[in-house]
Amino acid sequence: MAVTTNDAAETLPRWDLDSILPGPRSPEFRAAIEGIATATRELEELFDREGIGTRPLSFVDASAVTTVDSVIERYNALLDLAMRVDGYLFCLVAADVRDEAAQGAAGAWRQQQAGLARLAPRFIAWVGTLDVDALAAQSDVVREHAAALRRIGTAAAHLMDQGEEELAAVLGPSGAAAWTALRDDLAGRATARIELDGEERELPLSEIGNLLYNSDRDIRRRAFEAEAAAWQALAVPLTSALNGVKGQQLTLALRRGWESPLDQALFSNAIDRAILDALMQAIVEALPDYRRYLRAKARLLGLPVLTGYDLLAPVGEVTPWPYDTAREFITDQFKAFSPRLGALAERAFAEQWIDAGPRQGKDGGAFSMPVGDEQSRIFANYLPVYDWMSALAHELGHSYHVVAIADRGRTLLQAPAEMAGTPTSFPMTLAETASTICEAIVQRAVRANTTPAQEVSLLDGWMQSLSLNVFGTLPLFNVEQQIFAARGARELSAQELDDMTASAWREVASDAIDPATVRSTNWTAPHLFIHNVWFYNFPYAFGMLFGLGLLAARDRDPEGFFDRFDTLLADSGMREANDLATEFGIDLRDPAFWRASLDTFRADLERYEALSRLIADQDGDRANTAFAVT
């Protein structure tokens, strides 16, 4: 199949945002904004009356229990309101960065969020003074929130003075949050020129990126070069944005008493250094296997070595995946795995949660965003290839996580969203768990009853996904460490960022990718620019390998797995990752666990190499037969 651009993009479904709020100029939107402003003001008044963040709770009595219950319940209610508006505006802007009304509302919302964010450090400091055990003995509300409150209490040790925290919150919209918005705006508006079918065309970067799946190597090369040129043209503002984001993150991490931003990221991700070291050790040990995969793919493509524009190239017999086919397949496989998971997929498709196709003004990539009432909205740039079918399953996994949290009655203080004003960060490590399992579900099913040429194509798509999430995160992790190491002394230049990114990729790929063609502009990816998240790279590797480990646990003992799995998802904002993993007999500090998950990649690699040899032999036999006939 020769994939060029998604000419059917206009016929692909767009999401329904109006059922959340009918536009940023609507009376309903204004009412939601005013309601949040009122609730924020009233909660701040309650904080002032009860000394929240200014004096500790000296003893536990009926009055104290009433105060604590009221604070928790009203804070949760405010966060629920805010999440709906935050998710709505994020989706509205991502779908079309040229929408001036959406951009204006998003800018005003960032300012309003600063008021909400000012409450978080007061609440965290106050929670750090609470006797949670004594309160839990007298309060159902505290007892339900006890695990989350203990985690928030740990965060209290890493607060600046109240005045400094308030200043940081007020300046936030003018600092890193503004730099993040600039990056996303530039990426959504950017285009690149490329010749297709003898015609010069100007395409958004989301469509240019999809051309890297094309079977025509020259089209892939031209798309690769056009995309790189587009990012290089944006290098000056993007370099300023990244320096701004990383400078603020580093300054605040150190001022809050963290040894480094990585230590803060480990806490936010509910893991410790021993777990990260075990994970990274297993990944580095497996790099020779990753390079074996790259060399095997080069042989399938008839190349001496892969280039940067060959990584996504189709191999074998490519099966097209029209959107409707993907919808039916994903739903059927989810139902077979779990009725609850299947019901989520049916609901997401039926209720128009998905904005499927690429277009001008729309950012690249994919995400799932919670918007309240158990709902999410899924953003994609769908192309009819296996990789995008798999990506759709991945994002539906994130949406299932939201449903699992809501079904267990978890509040936002128990499972905080990633937005200003939440007292702690949601562990991204655990956020990638359900999505990884959903990818694995479809890849297991899709390879059944296929020819060798079809299987090698599908297997390649799965191995691309695993490689991107595991081995592909290693260069970005190393680059982010270098950025933070340098940023304390000076700003970095675009050339430095290009050079360190290229060097990090060469270290991972060695000579299995032409070193002159590695992706030196990968630092422009959105993951490094998210203002309230740092080291948004190793969580993907964690999630992929943890998910595979959980699937192995299910294969060994399927009885009651999904109930335990839903509990893990629901409690992922409350408990440490290793504590949750022990319910499945997993020790995350043991490198052997991570090696065992990577063994699935090695097994797939052996199958991939065997299929490659089989296809080569079949091609040779056909060539010999043709020669004899001639």
C-alpha positions, 0 to 999 in steps of 0.5 A: 500500500502506498501511503501518501497523505490521508486524503480521507481526513475530512471524512474522519470523525471529529470529536464532540466538544459542544456537549462539554461546553458550547464554545468559549463565547457561550453563556454556559462557558462564561457561567462555568468560568464565573462558577470556578472564580466564585468557588475559588474565592469562597475556598480561599475565604475558608482557608483564611478563616481556618488558618489553612497553611498558616497554622497547624491543626493543634488537636483532633476533635469534632470541630477539627473533623468537620473542618477537615471534611469541609476543606477536602470536599470543597477542594474536590468540588472545585477541582472537578469544575476546573478539570472540565474547563481545563480539558475542554480548552486544551482540546479546543486549542489543540484541534485548531491553534488558529481559533482566536476565540479558543486561544483568548479563552485559554490565555484568560484561563491560565491567568485564572488558574494562577488563583487556583494554584495559589491554594495548592501550597497552602493546602499541602503545607496544612496536610503536612501538619495533620495527624491522618491516623487520628482523623481517619478514626473519626472521619469517613472522608479522611479515611477514604483519602488517607493514602493520598493525604499521606502522599501529599504530606510528604510533598509538604517537606518540599515547599518554599515559604508561602509568599514564594509559593504564591509568587510562583503561582502568580508568575506561572502563566507568564513563565513556563506555561506561556512558553509551553503554549508558544511551542504548541501554537508554533507546532500547530501552525507550522507547515512544510513544502514537499513535492508529491506526484509532481505537484508542490504541496504545503502540508501541516507537520502532522501530515508530513510526519505521516509520510514517513510511513510511505512505501516510497523511500524517496517520499520518506526522504523528502518528508524527513528533510522537509520536517527537519527544515520546518523545525529548524526554521522554528529553532530560535523561538523554540530554543527560547521556549525550552530554555524558559521552561527548563530554567523555571523547572530547575529553579523551583525544584532546587528552591523547594529542596529537591536535590535535582529535578529528577528527584522531584520527577521520581516522587511525582511518578511514585517510584524511587531511584532504585526502581529507575536504576533497575529499569534503565539497567535492563534497557541499556543491557537490551540495546544490542537487541534493539540494534539487531532489530534495526539491522533485520529491518534494513535487510528486509528493506534491502538496505545496507543500513537504515536511515532516520527516514526508514524507521517507520517504513512498511515491510512485508505485506502491509494490511490497510487499516481504514478507520472503520475497520480499526474501530470494529477490530479494537472494539471486538478485541477489547470485548474479548479481553474484558467486557468493561474495556469493550464497553468503554471503546463502544462508548468512546466511538458512539459518543464522538470522543475522538478527533481522528484526522490531521488537518491544517492548524491541528497539532501532531501526535495523539493524546487522551484528555479527561473532561469530567463525568468519566469522559475523555476526548481522544486526539489523533492524526489517523492514517490507515496503517497498523501503527495508528490503529495501535495508537488509537487502542493506546489512547483508549487505554488512557480513557479506560484508566479515567473510567476505572478511577471514576467507577471506584469513586476516586476524587481528584485529590486521590487521583489528581489531574495534570493541571495547575491547582492540584496538590500533587502530580499524577504518576505518569509511570502508572498512567501508561499502564492501561494504554500499554496493555491495550496496545498489546491486546490488539497486537496479539490478536492482529497476528492470528491467521496471517501469512508470513509476509503479513505477520512480519509487517504487523510484527514490525509495527508492534516492535516499532511501538515498543522500540519508540516507548522503551529505547526511543525514550532513552535519548530524550532522558539523556538529553533532558539530564544534560539540559538541566545540568547546563541550564543552571549556568547558562542558556543553551543554543539551538545548535547545542540542542541539535548536537546533544540530541544527535549524539544521544541517538547515535549512542543508542543506535550505534551503527544500526542507523546511518549516523548522518540521519539521526533525528537531531531535532527530536528535542522539539517534541512536546514532551520536553516543553510541558511546563508542569511535568519534567522527565516525561520520557522514562514513564513511557518505558516504565509503562510499556514494560510494566504493562507487559509484566502485568499481562504475563501475570494475567497469563499465569493467573487470569482469575480475578485479574481485571478486578485487581487491575482496576484497583491498581488503576484507581489507586495509582494516584494514592500509593507507591508504584512498588506497593501496587505492583506487589499485588501481582507478585512484582518487585520493581526494584529487581532488574530481573522483572524488567529483563523478563518484560524485555524478553518478550521483545527478544522473542518477537525479534527472533520471530521477526528474523525467522520470518525475514529469512523465510520471506527472503528464501521465498523471494529467492525461489520465485526469482530462480523459477522465473529465471528457469522459465525465461 
